[in-house]
Amino acid sequence: MSAALTPGFLDRSRSVASPTWSRWLIPPAALSVHLAIGQAYAWSVFKPPLEDSLGLTGTQSAIPFQLGIVMLGLSAAFGGTLVERNGPRWAMFVSMSCFSSGFLISALGVSLQQYWMVVLGYGFIGGIGLGIGYISPVSTLIKWFPDRPGMATGIAIMGFGGGALIASPWSAQMLESFGTNTAGIGKTFLVHGVVYAVFMSVGWLLVRVPPEGWRPAGWEPAKAATKPLVTTANVSANSAIRTPQFWLLWVVLCCNVTAGIGILEKAAPMIRDFFSQTDTPVAVGAAAGFVAVLSLANMAGRFVWSSTSDIIGRKNMYRVYLGVGALLYLLLALAGHLAVPLFIIAAMGILSFYGGGFATVPAYLKDLFGTYQVGAIHGRLLTAWSAAGVLGPLIINAIADAQEATGRTGPDLYTMSLYIMIGLLVVGFTANELVRPVNARYHEPAPEREAAEEGAR
């Protein structure tokens, strides 16, 4: 093994930046990981070929994706402390190893017509790579950009939302070139594994942690702490989950994500159903274009709204996500069927708030709990995503199926679920209003924290 790949090279102490290192190299390092693992949102490209070549049902072909999302939440929650202890270089290397090897195992599984290997590779092992890769840059970015944490995390998490925009056409083109039989799918998975390994290597080779005591020129923590809810103290991950603030933010994130993911998962059939009985029906191709537009809104919201939160504050930003989001849902319920542009604009707003909520929450956590173990705290909070990933599609689909069984059509299929989403956003809005500064009894004593940090290094 080369010296560059020895465990010592991955140690946190080996990734401390030199005095001349530019912090603006950290967002590209984070993007190289997030753009890669964002491929998960493009799994649907592989569903029809797998179903045809291996004789799978739609439910079976969705299992690798579903398991991947489950493992994302679990590995983020349980691996967050390891990420904090071992540092971003180690975490990004683990993410690359798991995510890329997941594709390689899947390639072998398809070639051997052993679907369980695809589930194991892409879903279980690749899912671990998703979770570790998702949280790995967060605390590092916040340490490098304490003056603009919303913008910094927004840049990286924007990559996760936009990864599918690259992966979807790329994967489709490879399937067209290699073929949609088992040999073609296997070659496509193989290329994915190799290319993503190279691409993600940029991240773990480039990433650095700031030297102890480093701060941006002209930035003073004491001045930043004068803003509401911003603290200079630190709270450990184990202490954070015992605070009401953590669980209030869990409810906030769960409600916001549930509202967004419900539309995202059902976008194409929803817009067609809304206008199926009007003079302006939406064609299949146009519905697919609508999905792409929503992906762009999701990606843009992650950067625009999280950057805005640096100016207006996290609590105010979530007031916009949840309050204005509820009004947009109300607009869809009452008037969404009247005009296609109105429906599209409202849905784009909702999806931009969905993406913005993901990107803003690490900065919200940093404000409340400090930078000490914010990556680990963020990982545990992402269990709200796992819950929302079940709730959102379940609410939209179950109610639509029930309404269709009674003979209803068009927008009537979704009216009840839209009002439920409004109710959830109101719950989230209320939880956000209840957020207060963390009680000092949860703060880490400075000497103990410094000793813990020294031990982690």
Secondary structure, DSSP 8 states (H G I E B T S, - for coil): --GGGSHHHHSGGGGB--TT--GGGHHHHHHHHHHHHGGGGGGGGTHHHHHHHHT--HHHHTHHHHHHHHHHHHHHHHHHHHHHHH-HHHHHHHHHHHHHHHHHHHHHHHHTT-HHHHIIIIIIIHHHHHHHHHHTTHHHHHHH-TTSHHHHHHHHHHHHHHHHHHHHHHHHHHHHHH-SSHHHHHHHHHHHHHHHHHHHHHHHHH--B--TT---TT--HHHHTTSTT--SS---HHHHTTSHHHHHHHHHHHHHHHHHHHHHHHHHHHHHHHTTTSSS---HHHHHHHHHHHHHHHHHHHHHHHHHHHHH-HHHHHHIIIIIHHHHHHHHHHHTTT-HHHHHHHHHHHHHHHHHHHHHHHHHHHHHH-STTHHHHHHHHTHHHHHHHHHHHHHHHHHHHHHHHTT--GGGGTHHHHHHHHHHHHHHHHHHHT-----GGGS--HHHHHHHHHHH-
